[in-house]
């Protein structure tokens, strides 16, 4: 690999709380030097970034794919969309396809990673769709980043306790869905005056808080490390705060859609906004942003799920839940930062240093010797999502949304994997 010197960059490293002008040299797939000014060396490529941001490539801790598909929901399509979105590491959701619950599933992901432009890491299904425990130990030995319930609100507390006790022996994270199963089953909206007027089956926001309080008790009982999967309400954040105050080993993720949209966006029965969890109130959205700024959220996830147009072409309650979000992750964060609700440094932390720390990854930081997984972007460039070049054309909640932030270059291990023309 040839050496590259990036000059005149705005270098942002959330892990070191660093945001300042500087130069970065990469060599042999790793970061060689970072300094306010570096002198070009013989034979190295020099790229003047003219003030563009240089940061660690993003780490997305939850992306649903169908490993058996060669279409928009397949691994290859997701990897190319991730590269276009400035994402260098993609963690596949436990329920990807029909569920990643056996070692052979991980072997297939490892094989796909050999030709993938981005790093692919799988997570495992601890509790499968039949209500049985998966092969947790074998999945963790095969390289699973974490195991989880696959987005199912599991009512069998005894089974969850067994899974947590088993996973705890490996010092691994277990992701649990933040929903009370009996309150969420068969619903498609958050309980409010709006959902009542629309006649939609709805779940109360309190269901998330109940689930987190149960998870906290299970963490206390088993000593397990619990990752709260996709927190979306202010009440859930209060339960998270209480659990952290008890020094329990609990962390939480938040889906990017719920930082940008609220229940009013789904008011026109537009199936692009049929999501799981459903969109919440505006006060919930603002509480999530505040928690992000305060560092209470361990990881922000794209929660990407590419659905076909046919799967969305149904009445709102019957439409498939999901949205294509990989290429919107960075612009969404740039837009929230541009609105002044949090700094760009804080916005990038839960998609770089946060998940890297959570899962013990070497990438996600800028330091000599660290992998040269980088994203270079213009945080102020105006974009209308979906107009112009877009790798994933599956239905997206962000379609036609005015945003800020354009990816200029994505690198993984020092290799440029995405660089749009012009």
C-alpha positions as CSV (number, residue, x, y, z in Angstrom):
1,X,0.0,0.0,0.0
2,X,1.3,3.4,-0.9
3,X,1.7,6.2,1.6
4,X,-0.8,9.1,1.6
5,X,-0.4,12.5,3.2
6,X,-3.6,14.3,3.9
7,X,-2.9,18.0,4.4
8,X,-5.0,21.0,5.6
9,X,-7.7,18.8,7.2
10,X,-10.0,19.5,10.1
11,X,-8.9,16.5,12.2
12,X,-11.7,15.2,14.5
13,X,-10.9,12.3,16.8
14,X,-13.8,11.8,19.3
15,X,-11.7,9.2,21.3
16,X,-9.1,11.9,22.1
17,X,-11.6,14.8,22.2
18,X,-9.6,16.4,19.5
19,X,-10.9,18.8,16.9
20,X,-8.3,21.0,15.2
21,X,-6.6,21.7,11.9
22,X,-3.8,19.3,11.0
23,X,-2.2,16.8,8.7
24,X,-2.4,13.0,8.7
25,X,0.0,10.5,7.1
26,X,-1.0,6.9,6.5
27,X,1.3,4.1,5.5
28,X,1.0,0.3,5.3
29,X,-2.7,0.4,6.1
30,X,-2.3,2.2,9.4
31,X,-2.0,5.8,10.7
32,X,1.7,6.8,10.7
33,X,1.7,10.4,11.9
34,X,-0.7,13.1,13.0
35,X,0.6,16.7,13.5
36,X,-0.4,20.3,12.9
37,X,1.9,20.2,9.8
38,X,3.8,17.4,8.1
39,X,6.4,17.6,5.3
40,X,5.7,15.4,2.2
41,X,8.1,12.5,1.8
42,X,9.5,11.1,-1.4
43,X,7.1,8.9,-3.3
44,X,4.0,9.6,-1.2
45,X,0.7,10.8,-2.5
46,X,-0.3,14.2,-1.2
47,X,-4.0,15.2,-1.0
48,X,-5.0,18.7,0.1
49,X,-8.3,18.5,1.9
50,X,-8.9,22.3,2.0
51,X,-10.5,22.2,5.4
52,X,-12.6,19.1,5.0
53,X,-13.2,16.9,8.1
54,X,-11.0,13.9,8.5
55,X,-12.3,11.5,11.1
56,X,-12.4,7.8,11.9
57,X,-14.6,5.9,9.5
58,X,-18.0,5.2,11.1
59,X,-18.8,2.0,12.9
60,X,-22.5,0.9,12.4
61,X,-23.4,-1.5,15.2
62,X,-26.8,-2.7,13.7
63,X,-27.5,-3.3,10.0
64,X,-30.0,-6.0,8.8
65,X,-29.1,-7.9,5.7
66,X,-30.2,-11.1,4.0
67,X,-27.1,-13.1,3.4
68,X,-28.9,-15.3,0.8
69,X,-29.9,-12.3,-1.3
70,X,-28.1,-10.7,-4.2
71,X,-30.5,-7.7,-4.3
72,X,-30.7,-4.5,-2.3
73,X,-31.1,-6.5,1.0
74,X,-27.9,-8.5,0.4
75,X,-24.5,-8.2,2.0
76,X,-22.8,-6.8,-1.1
77,X,-25.4,-4.0,-1.6
78,X,-25.2,-3.1,2.1
79,X,-21.4,-3.0,2.0
80,X,-21.3,-0.7,-1.0
81,X,-23.9,1.6,0.5
82,X,-21.9,1.6,3.8
83,X,-18.8,2.7,2.0
84,X,-20.7,5.5,0.2
85,X,-21.9,6.6,3.7
86,X,-18.5,6.8,5.2
87,X,-18.9,3.6,7.2
88,X,-15.8,1.4,7.5
89,X,-17.2,-1.3,9.8
90,X,-20.6,-2.9,9.5
91,X,-22.0,-5.1,12.3
92,X,-24.8,-7.3,11.0
93,X,-27.9,-7.6,13.1
94,X,-28.5,-11.0,14.9
95,X,-31.8,-11.5,13.0
96,X,-30.2,-10.9,9.6
97,X,-31.8,-13.3,7.1
98,X,-33.5,-16.0,9.0
99,X,-31.2,-15.4,12.0
100,X,-27.4,-15.8,12.6
101,X,-27.6,-18.6,15.2
102,X,-25.0,-21.2,14.1
103,X,-21.2,-21.2,13.5
104,X,-21.7,-21.9,9.7
105,X,-23.6,-18.6,9.4
106,X,-20.5,-16.9,10.7
107,X,-18.3,-18.8,8.3
108,X,-20.4,-17.5,5.4
109,X,-20.1,-13.9,6.7
110,X,-16.3,-14.3,7.0
111,X,-16.2,-15.5,3.4
112,X,-18.2,-12.5,2.2
113,X,-15.9,-10.2,4.1
114,X,-12.9,-11.3,1.9
115,X,-14.4,-9.3,-1.1
116,X,-16.2,-6.7,0.9
117,X,-15.0,-3.0,0.7
118,X,-15.9,-2.6,4.4
119,X,-15.2,-4.6,7.5
120,X,-18.0,-7.1,8.2
121,X,-18.7,-8.4,11.7
122,X,-21.7,-10.5,12.6
123,X,-23.7,-10.6,15.8
124,X,-25.5,-13.8,16.9
125,X,-29.1,-14.7,17.7
126,X,-29.1,-15.8,21.3
127,X,-32.8,-16.7,21.3
128,X,-34.1,-17.9,18.0
129,X,-37.6,-17.5,16.5
130,X,-38.7,-20.8,18.0
131,X,-37.9,-19.6,21.5
132,X,-34.8,-21.7,21.9
133,X,-31.3,-20.6,22.8
134,X,-28.8,-20.4,20.0
135,X,-25.3,-21.9,20.0
136,X,-24.0,-18.9,22.0
137,X,-20.6,-20.1,22.9
138,X,-19.8,-21.3,19.4
139,X,-21.0,-18.0,17.9
140,X,-18.8,-16.0,20.2
141,X,-15.8,-18.1,19.5
142,X,-16.6,-17.6,15.8
143,X,-16.2,-13.9,16.2
144,X,-19.7,-12.5,17.1
145,X,-19.5,-8.9,18.2
146,X,-22.4,-9.6,20.6
147,X,-25.5,-11.8,20.8
148,X,-29.1,-10.7,21.1
149,X,-32.8,-11.5,20.9
150,X,-32.9,-10.3,17.3
151,X,-35.4,-7.5,17.9
152,X,-38.1,-9.7,19.5
153,X,-39.7,-8.6,22.7
154,X,-39.3,-11.9,24.5
155,X,-41.9,-12.5,27.2
156,X,-40.2,-15.6,28.7
157,X,-38.1,-14.0,31.4
158,X,-36.8,-17.4,32.5
159,X,-35.3,-18.0,29.1
160,X,-33.8,-14.5,29.0
161,X,-32.2,-15.2,32.4
162,X,-30.7,-18.4,31.1
163,X,-29.3,-16.7,28.0
164,X,-27.8,-13.9,30.1
165,X,-26.2,-16.3,32.6
166,X,-24.6,-18.2,29.7
167,X,-23.4,-15.2,27.8
168,X,-22.1,-13.6,31.0
169,X,-19.6,-16.5,31.3
170,X,-18.0,-15.2,28.1
171,X,-18.0,-11.5,29.3
172,X,-19.9,-10.7,26.1
173,X,-22.8,-8.2,25.5
174,X,-26.3,-9.5,25.2
175,X,-28.6,-7.1,23.3
176,X,-32.2,-7.1,24.5
177,X,-35.2,-5.4,22.8
178,X,-36.5,-2.4,24.7
179,X,-40.2,-3.4,24.6
180,X,-42.7,-5.1,26.9
181,X,-43.9,-7.9,24.6
182,X,-47.5,-7.8,25.8
183,X,-47.8,-4.1,25.2
184,X,-46.1,-4.0,21.8
185,X,-47.4,-7.1,20.1
186,X,-49.5,-6.2,17.0
187,X,-48.8,-2.5,17.1
188,X,-47.3,-0.1,14.5
189,X,-47.4,3.3,16.2
190,X,-46.7,5.0,19.5
191,X,-49.7,5.6,21.7
192,X,-50.8,9.2,21.5
193,X,-53.6,11.5,20.4
194,X,-52.3,11.2,16.8
195,X,-52.4,7.4,16.7
196,X,-55.8,7.4,18.2
197,X,-57.1,9.8,15.6
198,X,-55.5,7.7,12.8
199,X,-57.0,4.5,14.2
200,X,-53.6,2.8,14.4
201,X,-52.8,-0.1,16.8
202,X,-50.4,1.6,19.2
203,X,-48.1,0.8,22.1
204,X,-47.4,3.1,25.1
205,X,-44.0,4.6,25.5
206,X,-44.0,3.1,29.0
207,X,-43.4,-0.3,27.5
208,X,-39.8,0.6,26.9
209,X,-39.3,1.7,30.4
210,X,-40.8,-1.5,31.8
211,X,-38.4,-3.5,29.6
212,X,-35.4,-1.6,30.7
213,X,-36.3,-1.9,34.4
214,X,-36.7,-5.6,33.9
215,X,-33.3,-5.8,32.1
216,X,-31.7,-3.9,35.0
217,X,-33.0,-6.4,37.5
218,X,-31.8,-9.3,35.3
219,X,-28.3,-7.6,35.0
220,X,-28.3,-7.4,38.8
221,X,-29.4,-11.0,39.1
222,X,-27.0,-12.5,36.6
223,X,-24.0,-10.1,36.4
224,X,-24.4,-10.1,32.6
225,X,-23.5,-7.2,30.3
226,X,-26.7,-6.0,28.7
227,X,-27.0,-3.8,25.6
228,X,-30.3,-2.1,25.4
229,X,-31.3,-2.4,21.7
230,X,-32.7,0.8,20.2
231,X,-33.9,3.0,23.0
232,X,-36.4,5.6,21.6
233,X,-38.2,7.3,24.5
234,X,-37.5,9.8,27.3
235,X,-38.9,7.4,29.9
236,X,-36.5,4.7,28.8
237,X,-33.6,7.1,29.2
238,X,-34.6,7.7,32.8
239,X,-34.6,4.0,33.4
240,X,-31.2,3.8,31.7
241,X,-29.9,6.6,33.9
242,X,-31.2,4.8,37.0
243,X,-29.5,1.6,36.0
244,X,-26.2,3.3,35.3
245,X,-26.4,5.0,38.7
246,X,-26.5,1.5,40.2
247,X,-23.3,0.8,38.4
248,X,-24.8,-2.1,36.4
249,X,-23.0,-3.2,33.2
250,X,-25.6,-1.7,30.9
251,X,-25.3,0.3,27.7
252,X,-27.7,1.5,25.1
253,X,-28.1,2.1,21.3
254,X,-30.3,4.6,19.5
255,X,-31.5,4.4,15.9
256,X,-30.6,7.4,13.7
257,X,-34.2,7.7,12.4
258,X,-35.5,8.6,15.8
259,X,-33.1,11.5,16.1
260,X,-34.5,13.1,12.9
261,X,-38.2,12.1,12.7
262,X,-41.1,12.0,15.1
263,X,-44.6,10.5,15.0
264,X,-45.9,13.5,12.9
265,X,-43.8,12.3,10.0
266,X,-45.9,9.2,9.9
267,X,-49.1,11.1,10.0
268,X,-49.8,10.8,6.3
269,X,-49.7,7.0,6.5
270,X,-46.5,7.0,4.4
271,X,-45.1,3.5,4.7
272,X,-41.5,4.8,4.5
273,X,-42.1,5.8,8.1
274,X,-43.3,2.4,9.2
275,X,-40.5,1.6,11.5
276,X,-39.7,-0.8,14.3
277,X,-39.6,0.7,17.0
278,X,-42.2,3.2,15.8
279,X,-41.5,6.9,15.6
280,X,-42.1,8.6,18.9
281,X,-43.1,12.1,20.1
282,X,-41.1,15.3,19.5
283,X,-40.2,15.4,23.2
284,X,-38.8,11.9,23.0
285,X,-36.7,12.9,19.9
286,X,-35.2,15.9,21.7
287,X,-34.5,13.8,24.8
288,X,-32.5,11.3,22.6
289,X,-30.4,14.1,21.2
290,X,-29.8,15.5,24.7
291,X,-28.7,12.0,25.8
292,X,-26.4,11.7,22.8
293,X,-24.8,15.1,23.6
294,X,-24.3,14.0,27.3
295,X,-22.6,10.8,26.4
296,X,-25.3,8.5,27.8
297,X,-25.6,6.6,24.5
298,X,-22.9,4.0,23.7
299,X,-23.7,3.6,20.0
300,X,-25.9,5.2,17.4
301,X,-27.0,2.7,14.8
302,X,-28.3,3.1,11.2
303,X,-30.8,0.3,11.9
304,X,-30.7,-0.2,8.1
305,X,-33.2,-2.6,6.6
306,X,-33.7,-2.5,2.9
307,X,-37.3,-3.4,2.0
308,X,-38.7,-3.8,-1.4
309,X,-41.2,-1.3,-2.8
310,X,-43.8,-4.2,-2.9
311,X,-43.2,-4.9,0.8
312,X,-44.0,-1.2,1.6
313,X,-47.0,-1.0,-0.8
314,X,-49.6,-2.0,1.8
315,X,-51.8,-0.1,4.3
316,X,-49.5,1.4,7.0
317,X,-50.1,-1.3,9.7
318,X,-49.4,-4.1,7.2
319,X,-46.4,-2.5,5.5
320,X,-43.0,-4.1,6.2
321,X,-41.1,-2.1,8.9
322,X,-37.7,-0.8,7.9
323,X,-35.8,1.9,6.1
324,X,-32.6,2.2,4.0
325,X,-30.4,4.4,6.2
326,X,-26.7,3.6,5.6
327,X,-26.0,6.6,3.4
328,X,-28.1,8.9,5.6
329,X,-26.2,8.2,8.9
330,X,-23.5,10.8,8.5
331,X,-25.7,13.5,6.9
332,X,-28.2,13.1,9.7
333,X,-25.5,13.7,12.3
334,X,-24.1,16.7,10.4
335,X,-27.6,18.2,10.1
336,X,-28.2,17.8,13.9
337,X,-24.8,19.4,14.6
338,X,-25.5,22.2,12.1
339,X,-28.8,23.0,14.0
340,X,-26.6,23.6,17.1
341,X,-28.1,20.8,19.2
342,X,-24.7,19.1,19.7
343,X,-21.2,19.5,18.5
344,X,-19.8,17.5,15.6
345,X,-17.3,16.0,18.0
346,X,-20.1,14.7,20.2
347,X,-22.2,13.6,17.1
348,X,-19.4,11.4,15.9
349,X,-18.5,9.8,19.2
350,X,-21.3,7.2,19.2
351,X,-20.5,6.1,15.6
352,X,-16.7,5.8,16.2
353,X,-15.1,5.6,19.6
354,X,-18.3,4.6,21.3
355,X,-18.9,1.3,19.5
356,X,-15.2,0.7,19.2
357,X,-14.9,0.8,23.0
358,X,-18.1,-1.3,23.4
359,X,-16.8,-4.2,21.3
360,X,-13.1,-3.9,21.8
361,X,-12.3,-2.8,18.2
362,X,-9.0,-1.3,17.1
363,X,-10.6,1.1,14.6
364,X,-12.7,4.1,15.5
365,X,-9.9,6.4,16.6
366,X,-7.0,8.4,15.1
367,X,-3.7,7.5,16.6
368,X,-0.3,6.3,15.3
369,X,-0.6,2.6,14.7
370,X,-4.4,2.5,14.5
371,X,-6.0,1.1,11.4
372,X,-6.3,3.7,8.6
373,X,-10.1,3.5,8.5
374,X,-11.0,7.1,7.7
375,X,-13.8,9.2,6.4
376,X,-13.3,12.6,4.8
377,X,-16.4,14.7,4.4
378,X,-17.7,18.3,4.1
379,X,-20.1,18.7,7.0
380,X,-21.7,21.9,5.5
381,X,-22.4,20.7,2.0
382,X,-26.2,20.8,1.4
383,X,-27.8,17.6,0.1
384,X,-31.3,16.5,-0.7
385,X,-31.2,12.8,0.2
386,X,-32.0,10.5,-2.7
387,X,-31.3,13.1,-5.5
388,X,-28.2,12.3,-7.4
389,X,-25.9,9.4,-6.7
390,X,-27.2,6.9,-4.2
391,X,-26.1,3.3,-3.9
392,X,-29.0,1.8,-2.1
393,X,-32.3,2.7,-3.8
394,X,-34.6,0.8,-1.4
395,X,-37.4,2.9,0.3
396,X,-36.0,5.3,2.9
397,X,-37.6,7.5,5.5
398,X,-34.9,10.1,4.5
399,X,-36.1,10.3,0.9
400,X,-36.1,14.0,-0.3
401,X,-35.0,15.2,3.1
402,X,-32.9,18.4,3.1
403,X,-29.7,17.6,5.0
404,X,-26.1,18.7,5.4
405,X,-22.9,16.6,5.0
406,X,-21.3,14.9,2.0
407,X,-18.9,12.1,2.1
408,X,-15.8,12.8,-0.1
409,X,-13.6,9.8,0.6
410,X,-13.9,6.6,2.6
411,X,-10.8,4.5,3.4
412,X,-10.4,1.1,5.1
413,X,-6.9,-0.1,6.0
414,X,-5.5,2.8,3.9
415,X,-7.3,1.8,0.7
416,X,-9.8,4.2,-0.8
417,X,-13.1,2.3,-1.1
418,X,-15.3,5.2,-2.1
419,X,-14.6,8.5,-3.8
420,X,-17.3,10.1,-5.9
421,X,-16.3,11.8,-9.1
422,X,-16.0,15.6,-8.8
